[in-house]
Amino acid sequence: MICPNCGRETTGDYCQWCGYPVMRSSPGNKPKIRKGGGEAKEAQERAEREAQEAEERAREEAKAAEEKAQREAEEEAQREAEEQARKEAEEQAKQAAEEKAKQEAEKEAEEKAKEEAKEVEKEAGEKAKEEVKKEAKEAKAAEEEAKEAEEIAKEEPKEAEEQTKESAEETTAEQAQKAAKEVEEKAKQEAKEAKEKAKKEAKEAKDKAKREAKEAKQAEEAGGEEAEAAVMARPYEGMVELVIMPPIDLAQLENLGKELGQVENLRLVLVGGSVDKGSRIVVSAEEPIPLLGILREIPVVEQVVRKGGEIQVTLKVR
């Protein structure tokens, strides 16, 4: 029943708010005004005041709760973005360390090949010198034997002595000359062979290094498309920050936000920035998704690249 005096819903014969008689009067009966109407009015005003205060408190609490939720969401987004950046930095550092180790290993292998070639050449030269010394020693021994034979021949008759002497001198000279010549020729030949061998091995090592570098370059070029496809298919999970490159069309940016909001397992967390300096969008992937490939398929996206640890998105100009 609605009170005709204050317009509030009430029960009973008198309004529970203002005390006005609300019972239907029968013919011949007039409603009696209930005493204490002033107190009821005060109670009504007090109730209205308390209700207004309660409503104000509720609004303030709701506003505080909303601000707290937004602040916590922004802090969570910041934490996840920092964690993602840290992981990416660690991955980049790991890749850089592996590349550096690979280059150092290649350089070390090349230097080792050069060093081994030098060692081979050095050993060949030393071996040739030893052979020369050995041959010279043998020639000297032969000469000593000839001298001994000459001394023995002195004890024989003069004619025999002269004949033996001449024969010994000729034999000794010829043998010494021949031995020295053979030693010299042999040493030259061995030195030449050692030099050619060292030169050949050095050339082979150099050619091998060039060949491996060429093969690595060809493999890298051949794998360019596969690498790009792998980048597009790379799964992302958790908080991810997108850098929207200027100039920015606000309508296109809004369309991008709508498109991202329709992607399964992807939630739009935050949009910020300016038209001239670029904007940033933070999204959260609840499950691993190929985010770059999805962005490339969105109609308003002109280009999407991963550069310096950032995902850069260029929007189409209308």
C-alpha positions in Angstrom: 0.0 0.0 0.0 1.3 3.5 -0.9 1.0 6.3 1.6 -0.9 9.2 0.1 1.1 11.6 2.3 4.7 10.7 1.7 4.4 8.4 -1.3 6.3 5.4 0.3 5.2 1.9 0.4 3.9 0.8 3.9 1.6 -1.6 5.7 -1.0 -1.3 8.4 -3.6 1.4 9.0 -1.0 4.1 9.6 2.1 4.9 7.5 5.1 3.5 9.3 7.2 6.5 8.0 5.0 9.6 8.6 2.1 8.2 10.7 -0.5 9.3 8.2 -3.7 7.2 8.3 -3.8 5.0 5.1 -6.6 2.7 6.0 -9.5 2.8 3.6 -12.4 4.6 5.2 -15.9 3.1 5.1 -18.9 5.2 4.4 -19.7 7.4 7.4 -16.3 6.9 8.9 -13.5 9.4 8.8 -9.8 8.5 9.2 -8.4 9.5 12.5 -5.1 11.2 12.4 -2.6 9.3 14.5 -0.9 11.2 17.2 2.8 11.4 17.2 3.1 12.5 13.5 6.0 14.9 14.3 8.1 12.1 15.7 7.4 9.9 12.7 8.5 12.8 10.5 11.7 13.2 12.4 12.2 9.4 12.1 11.6 9.7 8.4 14.1 12.5 8.0 16.6 10.6 10.0 16.0 7.5 8.0 16.4 9.4 4.8 19.6 11.1 6.0 21.0 7.8 7.1 20.1 6.2 3.8 21.7 9.0 1.9 24.9 8.7 4.1 24.9 5.0 3.5 24.5 5.5 -0.2 27.4 8.0 -0.2 29.6 5.6 1.7 28.7 2.8 -0.6 29.6 5.0 -3.6 32.9 5.9 -2.0 33.7 2.3 -1.1 32.8 1.2 -4.6 35.0 3.9 -6.1 37.9 2.9 -3.8 37.5 -0.7 -4.6 37.5 0.1 -8.3 40.6 2.2 -8.0 42.3 -0.5 -6.0 41.4 -3.2 -8.5 42.7 -1.0 -11.4 45.9 -0.2 -9.5 46.4 -3.9 -8.7 45.8 -4.8 -12.4 48.3 -2.2 -13.5 50.9 -3.4 -11.0 50.3 -7.0 -12.1 50.6 -6.0 -15.7 53.9 -4.1 -14.9 55.2 -7.1 -13.0 54.4 -9.5 -15.8 55.8 -7.2 -18.4 59.1 -6.9 -16.4 59.2 -10.6 -16.0 58.7 -11.1 -19.7 61.4 -8.5 -20.5 63.8 -10.3 -18.1 63.2 -13.6 -19.7 63.7 -12.1 -23.2 66.9 -10.4 -22.0 68.2 -13.7 -20.6 67.3 -15.5 -23.9 69.1 -12.8 -25.9 72.2 -13.0 -23.7 72.2 -16.8 -24.0 72.0 -16.5 -27.8 74.8 -13.9 -27.9 77.0 -16.1 -25.7 76.4 -19.1 -28.0 77.2 -17.1 -31.1 80.3 -15.7 -29.4 81.4 -19.2 -28.4 80.8 -20.4 -32.0 82.9 -17.6 -33.4 85.7 -18.2 -30.9 85.7 -21.9 -31.7 86.0 -21.2 -35.4 88.8 -18.8 -34.8 90.5 -21.2 -32.5 90.2 -24.0 -35.1 91.7 -21.8 -37.8 94.6 -20.7 -35.6 95.2 -24.3 -34.6 95.3 -25.4 -38.2 97.9 -22.6 -38.9 99.9 -23.6 -35.9 99.9 -27.2 -36.9 101.1 -26.3 -40.4 103.9 -24.3 -38.9 104.8 -27.2 -36.6 104.9 -29.6 -39.5 107.1 -27.3 -41.5 109.4 -26.7 -38.5 109.6 -30.5 -37.8 110.4 -31.2 -41.5 113.2 -28.5 -41.4 114.6 -29.9 -38.2 114.5 -33.4 -39.6 116.3 -32.3 -42.7 119.0 -30.6 -40.6 119.4 -33.8 -38.6 119.8 -35.8 -41.8 122.4 -33.4 -43.1 124.4 -33.7 -39.8 124.1 -37.5 -39.9 125.3 -37.7 -43.5 128.1 -35.2 -42.7 129.1 -37.4 -39.8 129.2 -40.5 -41.9 131.2 -38.7 -44.5 133.7 -37.6 -41.9 133.9 -41.2 -40.6 134.6 -42.4 -44.1 137.3 -39.7 -44.4 138.9 -40.9 -41.1 138.9 -44.5 -42.4 140.6 -43.3 -45.6 143.3 -41.6 -43.5 143.9 -44.7 -41.5 144.2 -46.7 -44.8 146.7 -44.1 -46.0 148.8 -44.5 -42.8 148.8 -48.2 -43.3 149.9 -47.8 -46.9 152.9 -45.8 -45.9 154.5 -48.9 -44.4 154.5 -50.7 -47.9 157.0 -50.1 -50.6 157.2 -46.7 -52.1 155.5 -47.6 -55.3 152.7 -49.4 -53.5 152.6 -46.5 -51.1 152.3 -44.0 -53.9 149.7 -46.1 -55.6 147.7 -46.7 -52.4 148.0 -43.0 -51.5 146.7 -41.9 -54.8 144.0 -44.5 -54.8 143.0 -43.6 -51.2 143.0 -39.9 -51.9 140.9 -40.3 -55.0 138.5 -42.7 -53.2 138.3 -40.4 -50.1 137.8 -37.3 -52.2 135.2 -38.9 -54.4 133.4 -40.5 -51.6 133.4 -37.3 -49.5 132.3 -35.2 -52.4 129.7 -37.7 -53.5 128.4 -38.1 -49.9 128.2 -34.4 -49.3 126.4 -33.9 -52.6 124.0 -36.7 -51.8 123.3 -35.2 -48.4 122.8 -31.8 -49.8 120.5 -33.0 -52.5 118.5 -35.1 -50.0 118.3 -32.2 -47.5 117.1 -29.9 -50.2 114.5 -32.4 -51.5 113.2 -33.1 -48.0 113.1 -29.4 -47.2 111.2 -28.8 -50.4 108.8 -31.6 -49.7 108.2 -30.4 -46.2 107.6 -26.9 -47.3 105.2 -28.0 -50.0 103.4 -30.3 -47.6 103.1 -27.5 -45.0 101.9 -25.2 -47.7 99.4 -27.7 -48.9 98.1 -28.4 -45.4 97.8 -24.7 -44.7 95.9 -24.2 -48.0 93.6 -27.2 -47.2 92.9 -25.8 -43.7 92.2 -22.3 -45.2 89.9 -23.8 -47.9 88.1 -25.9 -45.3 87.5 -22.8 -43.2 86.2 -20.9 -46.2 84.0 -23.8 -47.3 82.5 -24.2 -43.8 81.8 -20.4 -43.7 80.2 -20.5 -47.1 78.0 -23.5 -46.1 77.0 -21.8 -42.9 76.1 -18.6 -44.9 74.1 -20.7 -47.4 72.3 -22.5 -44.6 71.5 -19.2 -43.0 70.1 -17.7 -46.3 68.2 -20.9 -47.1 66.7 -20.9 -43.6 65.6 -17.2 -43.8 62.0 -18.0 -44.7 61.9 -20.9 -42.2 63.3 -18.5 -39.5 60.6 -15.9 -40.3 57.9 -18.6 -40.1 59.3 -19.8 -36.8 59.2 -16.2 -35.5 55.6 -15.8 -36.6 54.7 -19.2 -35.0 56.5 -18.5 -31.7 54.1 -19.0 -28.8 53.5 -16.2 -26.3 52.0 -16.6 -22.8 51.3 -14.2 -20.0 51.6 -10.4 -20.2 52.9 -9.1 -23.5 53.5 -5.5 -24.5 52.8 -4.3 -28.1 54.4 -1.0 -29.3 52.1 0.8 -31.8 54.3 2.8 -34.1 53.4 6.4 -35.0 51.5 8.0 -36.7 48.4 6.5 -35.1 44.8 6.7 -36.3 42.7 6.5 -33.2 39.9 4.8 -35.0 42.3 2.1 -36.3 43.7 1.8 -32.8 40.2 1.2 -31.4 39.6 -1.4 -34.2 42.8 -3.1 -33.2 41.6 -3.3 -29.6 38.3 -4.8 -30.6 40.0 -7.4 -32.8 42.4 -8.4 -30.0 39.4 -8.6 -27.6 37.9 -11.3 -29.9 41.0 -13.5 -30.0 40.5 -16.7 -28.0 42.6 -17.0 -24.8 43.7 -13.4 -25.1 42.7 -10.5 -22.8 43.2 -6.8 -23.4 44.8 -5.3 -20.2 45.9 -1.8 -20.9 46.1 0.8 -23.7 48.3 3.9 -23.2 50.5 6.4 -25.1 49.9 9.3 -27.5 49.1 9.8 -31.2 52.5 11.4 -32.1 54.9 9.5 -29.9 53.3 6.0 -30.2 51.0 3.9 -28.1 51.5 0.8 -26.1 49.0 -2.1 -25.6 49.4 -4.7 -22.9 47.6 -8.0 -23.5 47.5 -11.2 -21.4 47.6 -14.6 -23.1 46.0 -17.2 -20.8 47.5 -20.0 -22.9 50.4 -20.1 -25.4 49.3 -18.5 -28.7 51.2 -17.5 -31.9 50.7 -13.8 -31.2 52.8 -12.4 -34.1 50.9 -14.6 -36.6 47.6 -13.5 -35.2 48.5 -9.8 -35.4 49.6 -10.2 -39.0 46.2 -11.5 -39.9 44.2 -8.6 -38.3 42.9 -6.4 -41.2 44.0 -3.0 -39.6 47.6 -4.2 -39.2 50.0 -3.1 -41.9 53.2 -4.7 -40.4 54.3 -6.5 -37.3 58.0 -7.2 -36.5 60.0 -8.2 -33.5 62.9 -5.8 -33.0 65.3 -5.3 -30.1 63.1 -7.4 -27.8 59.9 -5.4 -28.8 56.9 -6.3 -30.8 56.3 -3.3 -33.1 52.9 -3.0 -34.8 52.3 -0.5 -37.7 48.6 0.2 -38.4 47.2 0.8 -41.9 46.4 4.4 -42.8 42.8 5.0 -43.9 
